[in-house]
């Protein structure tokens, strides 16, 4: 019995530590003590974010809805492919290409370095892509960063490190155009394609969309015509070297199909992609979302200030209280 009493007295005599858990009341008290830090930080962040958001130029976008152009010769080509596909492949003639394949090629070509580079050079788009930083609505003129480009003298003034030059290369222009201005998407179910161009000027955005689609169709048409002419040249050569009637019949059919390809490519302006809903000049801006920028900045600043206040409060508070 005496041993039990002594053990109890020892347990009572031993010090214990108060619970280290933080309750909501203490958190609120800590935040209330640092309320002026939180309020001041939030107000400063709000003012800075408002100034920053207002300094950003408006961005406008122009969209065009396109559909794969119908291939009027697909039926005849499919019929020949079953019988003479091997021979046609030797001649460099494609008999199995449908509109879906042509659309895939067109979309990849649309984003390629070679096509974008040719498009930029043909229409002199380097300043609009690499130096534009705003739009004068009243005069309908594009504004340029004078530290990068002088539109009066057409001189590039940007300061860059080697191997870059003051005038941007086509590789730089391609990366900037695809990253910032061009967006291409295709609906998997309908196959419809949406080409979106963004720019500081809604007029420029619409013009670029129209020119880009037109040049894409022209390039696809020119490539197919060139392929057909090369195939016809080979088939005519092969035709003159054979005296077998069945083989001559095959060559005549292949030549006929290639002539049909040339004819369809020559008469169809929208050869690869057909415009369903053309691009228009936007009336409302697509960005930036200034209210969202300010709201997120205020929330982030408030959270960081609150975290700072809590860290300061609990760093000054003793980590644990000893109770005897």
Buried (B, 14 or more C-beta within 10 A) or exposed (E): EEEEEEEEEEEEEEEEEEEEEEEEEBBEEBBEEBEEBBEEBBEEBBEEBBEBBEEBBBBBBBBBBBBBBEBEBBEBBEEBBEEBBEBBEEBEBBBBBEBEEBBEBBBEBBBEEEBBBBBBEEBEBBBBBBBBBBBEEEEEEBBBBEEBBBBEEEEBBBEEEEEEEEBBEBEBBBBBBBEEBBBBEBEEEEEBBBBBBBBBBBBBBBBBBBBBBEBBBEBBBEBBBEBBBBBBEBBEEBBEEEEEEEBBEBBEBBBBBBEBBBBBBEEBEBBBBBBEEBBEEBEEBBBBEBEEBBEEBBEEBBEBBBEBBBEBBBEEEEEEEEEE
